[in-house]
């Protein structure tokens, strides 16, 4: 699971579905403290996007062998980049090839407005790994005509014809992932996990017949395949060597084998060997064996995520998107934050869950702050700030999980923002000053509690199926909201001060509550067009958590809607009662998950999380017009460059920053295009 800034979480980034903790800047751009140093974090801004840089502060502390491991793993990740493009939409690779041909080959007037609009469109497609917005899932609408693009194609001797050309301008495949109620979510989602004639009913029926050899250790059916119809029969096309995405997977394997040769220890090497075997065979039992080994391999300074993992892009939550994150341990911060994982059992024992839903023994929860050395696929350019894996409930229960916070990513967000939006939407000067003083620490702790305690807590009732099966299209948002609620419940608790994590637990909790309600009910709406429903899983969960608490607290005026000078604000009048409300909702969300109560989750999400107060939305958009900072951010990756000796062996590395966003994107196409045969 990934946490996206609170990316919108952490600052505001999986049990069978992954948790991405989002970056704060994406939350609304409201980073509360602007710092400066000698590093230029901003690459460029276009449309609703800021492209940033990050550093790798732990690099010089590594041995040459460890640096080689990082380099090999980073290269392995990049070799799978095209997989994500193809998974996102069936015409993405063909469209990218044509657009890049025009972008690099056009010799005409580049001062014209149409060309500038084409450049912006090209960059938006790069950023989202395809023609659908990385967050809203809406297809981009180009600000140039089809005739203009035809002229560009002709001028550069580039071909893009038929459906691949038409879809850029028509209304077809308008939503990458459609989670709307009462429709065929598979048929109306453009994501390329299913054949064009496969329906939601087909998918559910197909996997209902799948039986795991050991029911107590259910396999992740559908995770690494595309489901299609051939001659009317459903068939899985498995991602593996010799199978779907075979050329890219073979290149990934080559680098993973090099990484295995410089593994830090036997456990790490064995895990890499199982990942290689999984890529070669596509066998889901091997995937589980790998996850068990990877989770248990906690020693060493280097770790990684690589494969088909997060299921947010599948409207039914079966299929994993390709991603890679290479991590170097932040020694100082990991030591400071380890106290949470060491006390995981206390948090579980003292939670407001029903006793039957608590775990008697919380095992193997590790938490580290890491510095990212490279990302690819679903984690790049838009990146999480925290990750908790593996996703299988049974592995979490029996072996444990790994939770990481991406420290240098968070640092870059915090150093590249401004506080303008915050000032506009806070209810009072006190609220603003509290955010400045306590906001960043509160965000870090919420991320940690969300990942380490939240996703590790609770258990399913005996005989209840996996959450993706019982809660269906609501599984991801329910899980993210449940983990958020765990974090919210414990952020306002003296235990944090007792553990030495904060100096004033009450101020931290108040600030976190102010920020969450403000974002959930107002500021995250800057990401939506007026009239749109909320559909992205994290946005939905933040709204239903906040709206439920607001509604249930009305009798006691726990949260007050304030109107002042024609502007709306939300003021928390009773933090103790809000803490209790969060506890009540946490208890209910765990019950829903533990019992697989589809009717209850549907009522919760549809009743509180999807529909938007149109008057407030219009007001928020109007108030936001004064700000130029883009609401979404992502990153270019530093380039790790090896230096070779006369024998052709690596003797050292240098770290270089890409000159620009487009230079890195074009370089990736040049060096890592393994699937262009799919164009």
C-alpha positions in Angstrom: 0.0 0.0 0.0 1.1 3.5 -0.7 0.5 6.7 0.9 0.2 9.7 -1.4 0.5 13.1 -0.1 -1.7 13.7 3.0 -0.2 13.5 -1.6 -2.3 14.5 -0.9 -1.5 12.6 2.8 1.6 12.9 4.1 1.8 16.1 3.6 -0.3 17.4 2.4 1.7 8.5 -2.6 -2.0 -2.6 0.5 -3.3 -5.7 1.6 -4.5 -7.2 -1.7 -4.5 -3.6 -2.6 -1.6 -1.4 -1.9 -1.4 1.7 0.1 0.1 4.7 -1.5 0.6 7.5 1.0 0.4 10.7 -1.1 2.6 13.7 -1.0 1.5 16.8 0.8 2.1 19.1 -2.0 -0.4 17.3 -4.1 -2.8 17.7 -1.2 -3.3 21.3 -2.1 0.1 22.6 -2.5 -0.1 23.7 1.1 3.4 23.1 2.4 3.6 25.0 5.6 7.2 26.1 5.7 9.3 27.4 2.9 13.0 26.6 3.3 15.9 27.4 1.0 19.3 25.7 0.4 21.7 25.5 -2.5 19.7 22.9 -4.3 17.2 23.9 -7.0 14.2 21.6 -6.5 11.9 23.0 -9.2 12.4 21.8 -12.7 9.3 23.3 -14.4 5.6 23.9 -14.1 2.9 23.3 -16.7 -0.9 22.8 -16.7 -1.7 21.5 -13.2 1.8 19.9 -12.7 5.0 20.9 -10.9 8.1 18.8 -11.8 10.6 18.7 -9.0 14.1 17.2 -8.3 15.2 15.2 -5.3 18.7 14.3 -3.9 20.1 11.1 -2.6 21.7 12.1 0.7 22.7 8.6 1.8 24.7 7.8 -1.4 28.2 8.6 -0.1 27.6 6.5 3.0 27.4 3.3 0.9 30.2 1.0 -0.1 30.9 0.5 -3.8 29.2 -2.9 -3.6 26.1 -1.3 -2.2 26.2 1.4 -4.8 26.3 -1.3 -7.5 23.2 -3.0 -5.9 21.3 0.3 -6.1 22.4 0.9 -9.7 21.4 -2.6 -10.9 18.0 -2.4 -9.1 17.4 1.1 -10.6 18.2 -0.2 -14.1 15.9 -3.2 -13.5 13.1 -0.8 -12.6 13.5 1.4 -15.6 13.5 -1.6 -18.0 9.8 -2.1 -17.1 8.7 1.5 -17.8 6.8 0.7 -21.0 4.7 -1.9 -19.1 3.0 0.8 -17.1 2.3 2.8 -20.3 0.6 -0.2 -21.9 -1.2 -1.2 -18.8 -2.7 2.3 -18.5 -4.2 2.3 -22.0 -3.9 0.1 -25.1 -2.9 2.9 -27.4 -0.5 4.7 -25.1 2.7 3.4 -26.6 1.7 4.2 -30.2 0.6 7.7 -29.2 3.8 8.3 -27.2 5.9 7.2 -30.1 4.1 9.5 -32.5 4.0 12.5 -30.2 7.7 12.2 -29.4 8.5 11.9 -33.1 6.7 15.2 -33.7 8.2 16.8 -30.6 11.8 16.0 -31.6 11.4 16.4 -35.4 9.3 19.4 -35.9 11.1 22.3 -37.5 8.2 24.7 -37.9 7.0 27.7 -35.9 7.5 26.9 -32.2 6.3 30.3 -31.0 2.7 29.6 -32.2 0.0 29.0 -29.5 -0.9 25.7 -31.1 2.7 24.4 -30.7 2.8 25.6 -27.1 -0.4 23.7 -26.5 1.1 20.6 -28.1 4.1 20.8 -25.9 1.9 21.0 -22.8 -0.1 18.1 -24.0 3.1 16.1 -24.6 4.3 16.8 -21.1 1.0 15.9 -19.5 1.1 12.6 -21.3 4.7 12.0 -20.1 3.8 12.8 -16.5 0.8 10.5 -16.5 2.3 7.6 -18.4 -0.4 8.0 -20.9 -3.3 10.1 -22.1 -5.3 9.9 -18.9 -4.7 12.2 -15.9 -2.6 10.4 -13.3 -5.0 11.3 -10.5 -8.4 12.1 -11.8 -8.3 9.4 -14.5 -9.9 11.7 -17.0 -8.7 11.7 -20.5 -6.8 14.9 -21.5 -8.5 17.3 -23.8 -5.9 18.8 -26.2 -6.0 22.6 -26.7 -5.2 22.1 -30.4 -7.2 20.7 -33.3 -7.0 17.3 -35.0 -6.1 19.2 -38.2 -3.2 20.8 -36.5 -1.9 17.4 -35.3 -2.4 16.0 -38.7 -0.2 18.8 -40.1 2.5 18.1 -37.5 2.4 14.4 -38.3 2.8 15.1 -42.0 5.6 17.7 -41.4 7.6 15.1 -39.4 6.8 12.1 -41.5 5.1 10.4 -38.6 2.2 8.0 -38.7 -0.6 7.8 -36.2 -3.9 6.6 -37.7 -7.2 5.0 -36.9 -8.5 4.6 -33.3 -5.1 5.6 -31.8 -5.4 9.1 -33.5 -9.1 9.5 -33.1 -9.2 8.8 -29.4 -7.1 11.9 -28.7 -10.0 14.0 -29.8 -13.2 12.0 -29.3 -15.2 11.0 -26.2 -14.3 7.3 -26.3 -12.4 5.8 -23.4 -12.8 9.0 -21.4 -12.1 7.5 -18.0 -9.1 5.3 -17.3 -10.7 3.9 -14.1 -14.4 4.3 -13.6 -15.6 3.5 -10.1 -19.1 4.9 -10.5 -22.0 3.1 -8.9 -24.5 1.2 -11.0 -22.4 0.9 -14.1 -20.2 -1.9 -15.6 -16.9 -0.6 -14.1 -14.7 -2.9 -16.2 -16.4 -2.1 -19.5 -16.3 1.6 -18.9 -12.7 1.7 -17.7 -10.1 2.4 -20.4 -7.3 0.8 -18.4 -5.7 -2.1 -20.4 -6.2 -4.9 -17.9 -9.1 -6.4 -19.8 -10.0 -7.2 -23.3 -12.5 -4.7 -24.9 -15.4 -7.1 -24.6 -14.8 -8.2 -21.0 -17.4 -7.2 -18.4 -17.4 -6.9 -14.6 -19.7 -9.9 -14.5 -17.2 -11.9 -16.6 -14.4 -11.0 -14.2 -16.3 -11.9 -11.1 -17.5 -15.2 -12.5 -14.0 -16.1 -13.8 -12.3 -15.7 -10.4 -15.2 -17.1 -8.4 -14.1 -20.5 -9.9 -10.5 -20.1 -8.9 -9.7 -22.0 -5.8 -6.3 -21.7 -4.0 -4.6 -24.9 -3.0 -4.5 -23.7 0.6 -7.6 -21.6 1.4 -5.8 -20.1 4.4 -3.2 -18.7 2.0 -5.2 -17.4 -1.0 -3.2 -16.7 -4.1 -3.5 -13.3 -5.7 -5.4 -14.5 -8.8 -5.3 -11.9 -11.6 -2.4 -9.9 -10.2 0.0 -10.5 -13.1 -2.2 -11.0 -16.2 -4.6 -9.5 -18.7 -8.0 -11.1 -19.0 -9.3 -11.4 -22.5 -11.9 -13.2 -24.6 -10.7 -15.6 -27.3 -13.5 -17.2 -29.3 -15.9 -16.3 -26.6 -13.8 -18.0 -23.8 -12.1 -16.0 -21.1 -8.4 -16.4 -21.0 -5.5 -14.9 -18.9 -2.4 -13.6 -20.7 0.2 -13.9 -18.1 3.1 -11.3 -17.6 6.3 -13.4 -17.8 9.3 -14.3 -19.8 7.9 -15.6 -23.1 4.5 -14.3 -22.3 2.8 -10.8 -22.2 5.5 -8.1 -21.7 8.2 -10.8 -22.2 10.8 -8.5 -23.8 10.6 -6.0 -20.9 10.5 -8.7 -18.3 13.6 -10.4 -19.8 15.5 -7.0 -19.5 14.3 -6.6 -15.9 15.6 -10.1 -15.1 19.0 -9.4 -16.5 19.5 -6.5 -14.1 18.0 -8.4 -11.2 20.5 -11.2 -11.7 23.3 -8.7 -11.5 21.7 -7.3 -8.3 21.5 -10.8 -6.8 25.3 -11.1 -7.4 26.0 -8.1 -5.1 23.2 -8.8 -2.6 24.1 -7.6 0.9 23.2 -10.9 2.6 21.9 -14.3 2.0 18.3 -13.5 2.8 18.2 -10.6 0.4 19.8 -12.7 -2.3 17.3 -15.5 -1.8 14.4 -13.0 -2.1 15.8 -11.6 -5.4 16.2 -15.2 -6.7 12.5 -15.8 -6.1 11.5 -12.6 -7.8 13.6 -13.6 -10.8 11.8 -17.0 -10.8 8.4 -15.3 -10.6 9.2 -13.1 -13.6 10.4 -16.1 -15.5 7.4 -18.3 -14.7 4.5 -16.0 -13.8 3.6 -18.4 -11.0 1.5 -16.9 -8.3 2.7 -19.3 -5.6 6.3 -18.2 -6.4 5.0 -14.6 -5.9 3.8 -15.5 -2.4 7.0 -17.3 -1.6 8.9 -14.2 -2.8 6.8 -11.9 -0.6 7.4 -14.1 2.5 11.1 -14.0 1.8 11.2 -10.3 1.0 9.2 -9.4 4.1 11.6 -11.4 6.3 14.7 -9.9 4.7 15.0 -6.9 7.0 18.8 -6.6 7.3 20.9 -4.4 5.1 20.9 -0.8 3.9 19.2 -1.3 0.6 15.7 -2.4 -0.2 13.4 -2.2 -3.2 9.9 -2.6 -4.6 9.6 -4.2 -8.0 6.8 -6.0 -9.8 3.0 -5.8 -10.4 1.8 -4.6 -7.0 -0.8 -1.8 -6.6 -4.4 -2.6 -7.7 -5.8 0.9 -7.7 -5.9 1.0 -11.5 -8.1 -2.0 -11.7 -11.8 -1.1 -11.1 -12.3 -4.5 -9.4 -9.0 -4.6 -7.6 -7.4 -7.7 -9.1 -4.6 -6.6 -11.3 -1.3 -5.0 -10.3 0.4 -2.1 -11.9 4.1 -2.3 -12.6 6.3 -0.2 -10.3 9.7 0.1 -8.9 11.2 2.1 -6.0 14.8 1.7 -4.9 15.5 2.6 -1.2 18.5 3.5 0.8 18.1 3.4 4.6 18.1 6.8 6.4 19.9 5.6 9.5 19.1 8.4 11.9 15.4 8.8 11.1 14.8 5.1 11.0 16.1 4.7 14.5 13.9 7.6 15.7 10.7 6.2 14.2 11.3 2.5 15.0 9.5 3.1 18.3 6.2 2.8 16.4 6.8 -0.7 15.1 8.2 -1.7 18.5 4.9 -0.7 20.1 2.5 -2.0 17.4 0.9 -4.4 19.9 0.1 -1.6 22.3 -1.7 0.3 19.6 -3.7 -2.8 18.5 -4.7 -3.7 22.1 -5.8 -0.1 22.9 -7.7 0.5 19.6 -11.5 1.0 19.7 -12.1 -2.1 17.5 -14.4 -4.9 18.6 -12.3 -7.4 20.4 -13.1 -10.1 17.8 -11.6 -7.8 15.2 -8.3 -7.2 17.0 -5.2 -9.2 16.3 -4.0 -11.1 19.3 -0.4 -10.9 18.0 0.9 -8.2 15.7 4.0 -9.7 14.0 6.8 -8.4 11.9 5.9 -4.8 11.4 9.1 -3.0 10.4 9.3 0.7 9.7 12.1 2.6 8.1 12.7 6.1 6.8 14.5 5.7 3.5 15.9 7.8 0.7 14.8 7.1 -2.8 17.5 6.4 -5.4 15.2 5.8 -8.3 11.6 5.1 -9.3 9.7 3.8 -12.3 6.3 2.7 -13.5 3.4 3.5 -11.3 5.6 5.4 -8.9 7.1 7.8 -11.4 6.9 10.7 -12.1 4.1 11.0 -9.5 5.4 9.3 -6.4 4.1 8.1 -3.0 5.7 9.3 0.2 5.1 6.1 2.1 4.6 2.4 1.2 3.4 -0.6 3.2 3.8 -4.1 1.7 3.2 -6.9 1.0 -0.5 -6.8 0.2 -1.7 -10.3 1.1 -3.6 -10.4 4.4 -2.3 -13.8 5.3 1.3 -12.8 4.9 0.8 -9.7 7.1 -0.8 -11.9 9.7 1.8 -14.6 9.8 5.0 -13.0 8.7 4.5 -9.2 8.9 5.0 -6.3 6.7 7.5 -3.6 5.7 6.6 0.1 6.0 8.8 2.8 4.7 8.6 6.6 4.6 10.4 8.2 1.6 12.4 10.8 3.5 14.1 12.6 0.7 10.9 12.8 -1.3 9.1 14.4 1.6 12.1 16.8 2.1 11.9 17.9 -1.5 8.1 18.6 -1.3 8.7 20.6 1.9 11.4 22.7 0.3 9.6 23.4 -3.0 6.3 24.7 -1.8 4.7 27.9 -0.5 2.1 28.6 2.2 -0.3 30.8 0.2 -3.2 28.3 -0.1 -2.9 27.5 3.6 -3.4 31.1 4.6 -6.4 31.4 2.4 -8.3 28.4 3.8 -7.4 28.2 7.5 -10.1 29.5 9.8 -7.9 31.5 12.2 -4.4 32.9 12.8 -4.0 30.3 15.6 -4.8 27.5 13.1 -2.2 28.8 10.7 0.5 29.2 13.4 -0.2 25.7 14.7 0.2 24.4 11.1 3.5 26.1 10.8 4.7 24.8 14.1 3.3 21.3 14.2 2.1 20.5 10.7 5.1 18.8 9.2 5.7 16.6 12.2 2.0 15.7 12.4 2.0 14.7 8.7 5.1 12.5 9.2 3.4 10.8 12.2 0.2 10.4 10.4 2.0 8.7 7.5 3.8 6.4 9.9 0.7 5.5 11.9 -1.3 5.0 8.7 1.3 2.6 7.3 2.8 0.9 10.3 -0.2 0.6 12.6 -3.2 1.2 10.3 -2.6 -1.3 7.6 -1.2 -3.9 10.1 -4.2 -3.7 12.4 -7.4 -5.7 12.5 -8.3 -9.1 11.1 -11.0 -10.7 9.0 -13.7 -12.9 10.5 -13.2 -16.6 9.9 -14.6 -17.7 6.6 -14.7 -14.1 5.2 -13.1 -13.8 1.7 -10.5 -11.3 0.7 -11.6 -7.7 0.8 -11.4 -7.2 -3.0 -13.9 -9.9 -3.3 -16.3 -8.9 -0.5 -16.2 -5.1 -0.9 -15.4 -5.0 -4.6 -15.0 -1.5 -6.1 -15.1 0.0 -2.6 -12.2 -2.1 -1.2 -9.4 0.4 -1.8 -11.1 3.5 -0.4 -12.4 1.6 2.6 -8.9 0.3 3.4 -7.3 3.8 2.9 -9.9 5.4 5.1 -9.5 2.7 7.8 -5.8 3.3 7.9 -6.3 7.1 8.0 -8.6 6.7 10.9 -6.1 4.6 12.8 -3.6 7.5 12.3 -6.2 10.1 13.3 -7.3 8.2 16.4 -3.7 8.0 17.8 -2.5 11.4 16.7 -4.6 12.8 19.5 -3.2 10.6 22.2 -0.7 11.2 25.0 1.0 7.9 24.1 2.9 9.7 21.3 4.5 12.0 23.9 5.2 9.1 26.3 7.1 7.4 23.4 9.2 10.6 22.9 7.9 11.3 19.5 6.3 14.7 20.2 6.7 17.4 22.9 3.0 18.4 22.9 0.6 15.6 21.8 -2.4 17.8 22.1 -1.1 20.5 19.7 0.0 17.8 17.3 -3.4 16.2 17.3 -5.4 19.5 17.0 -3.2 20.6 14.1 -3.6 17.2 12.4 -7.4 17.3 12.9 -7.7 20.9 11.6 -5.7 19.9 8.5 -7.6 16.7 7.7 -11.0 18.3 8.0 -10.0 21.3 6.0 -8.6 19.1 3.2 -11.4 16.5 3.3 -14.2 19.0 3.1 -12.7 21.8 1.1 -9.2 22.2 -0.2 -8.8 18.9 -2.0 -11.7 20.0 -4.3 -9.3 22.2 -6.2 -8.4 18.9 -8.0 -11.9 18.5 -9.4 -13.7 20.3 -12.2 -17.0 21.9 -11.0 -19.8 19.3 -11.2 -17.5 16.2 -11.0 -18.0 13.5 -8.4 -15.1 12.4 -6.3 -13.7 9.1 -7.6 -10.0 8.7 -6.8 -9.7 6.3 -3.8 -7.7 8.6 -1.5 -9.8 11.6 -2.2 -13.0 9.6 -1.7 -11.8 8.3 1.7 -10.7 11.7 2.9 -14.2 13.1 2.1 -16.2 10.3 3.6 -14.1 10.3 6.8 -14.5 14.1 7.1 -18.1 14.4 6.0 -19.2 11.5 8.3 -17.5 13.1 11.3 -19.1 16.5 10.4 -22.6 15.0 10.0 -22.4 12.8 13.2 -21.1 15.7 15.3 -23.7 18.2 14.3 -25.9 17.7 17.4 -22.9 18.7 19.6 -21.5 21.3 17.1 -18.2 19.3 17.1 -17.3 20.8 13.7 -18.8 24.2 12.8 -19.2 25.5 9.2 -18.3 29.2 9.5 -19.2 31.9 6.9 -17.1 35.1 7.1 -16.8 37.8 4.5 -18.5 35.6 1.9 -16.0 32.7 2.5 -16.6 29.3 4.1 -14.3 27.8 6.8 -14.6 24.7 9.0 -13.8 25.2 12.7 -13.4 22.3 15.2 -15.0 23.2 18.5 -14.4 20.0 20.4 -11.3 17.9 19.6 -12.1 15.4 22.3 -15.5 14.5 20.8 -14.0 14.5 17.3 -11.4 12.0 18.6 -14.3 9.9 19.8 -16.1 10.1 16.5 -13.0 9.0 14.7 -12.8 6.0 17.0 -16.5 5.2 16.3 -15.9 5.3 12.6 -12.7 3.3 12.8 -14.6 0.6 14.7 -17.3 0.6 12.0 -14.9 0.5 9.1 -13.0 -2.5 10.6 -16.4 -4.2 11.2 -17.3 -3.7 7.5 -13.9 -5.1 6.5 -13.9 -8.0 9.0 -17.5 -9.0 8.0 -17.3 -8.2 4.3 -20.4 -6.0 4.6 -20.8 -4.7 1.1 -24.1 -2.9 1.8 -22.6 -0.9 4.6 -19.5 0.1 2.7 -21.6 1.2 -0.3 -23.8 3.3 2.0 -20.8 4.9 3.7 -18.9 5.7 0.5 -21.8 6.7 -1.7 -23.5 8.6 1.2 -20.5 10.6 2.2 -17.6 10.2 -0.1 -18.7 10.7 -3.7 -21.0 13.6 -4.1 -19.7 17.2 -3.7 -21.3 20.2 -2.2 -21.5 22.3 -5.4 -21.7 25.7 -3.7 -18.6 25.0 -1.6 -16.8 23.5 -4.6 -17.5 26.6 -6.7 -16.3 28.8 -3.9 -13.1 26.8 -3.4 -12.3 27.0 -7.1 -12.9 30.8 -7.1 -10.7 31.4 -4.1 -8.0 29.2 -5.5 -7.7 31.3 -8.7 -5.2 33.7 -7.1 -2.6 30.9 -6.7 -0.2 29.9 -9.5 1.3 26.9 -7.8 0.2 23.7 -9.4 -1.9 21.3 -7.3 0.0 18.2 -8.4 3.7 17.4 -8.2 6.1 14.7 -9.3 9.8 14.2 -9.9 12.5 13.6 -12.4 15.0 10.9 -11.1 18.7 11.5 -10.5 20.8 9.7 -12.9 23.3 7.2 -11.5 26.3 7.2 -13.9 28.9 4.4 -13.6 32.6 5.0 -14.3 34.5 2.0 -15.8 38.1 1.0 -15.4 40.2 -0.4 -18.3 39.0 -3.9 -17.5 35.4 -2.8 -18.1 34.5 -3.0 -14.4 32.6 -0.4 -12.5 35.0 1.5 -10.2 32.8 4.4 -9.1 29.6 6.3 -9.7 28.5 9.9 -10.1 25.0 11.3 -9.5 23.8 13.7 -12.1 20.5 15.6 -12.3 18.7 15.7 -15.6 18.8 18.9 -17.5 15.0 19.0 -17.9 11.8 17.0 -17.7 11.7 16.4 -21.4 15.4 15.4 -21.6 14.8 12.6 -19.1 11.6 11.4 -20.8 13.3 11.3 -24.2 16.3 9.6 -22.7 14.0 6.9 -21.1 12.4 6.3 -24.5 15.8 6.0 -26.1 17.2 3.5 -23.6 14.3 1.6 -22.1 11.7 1.1 -24.9 11.3 -2.7 -24.6 7.7 -2.9 -25.8 7.5 -0.7 -28.9 6.4 -3.8 -30.8 3.1 -3.2 -29.1 2.6 0.2 -30.8 
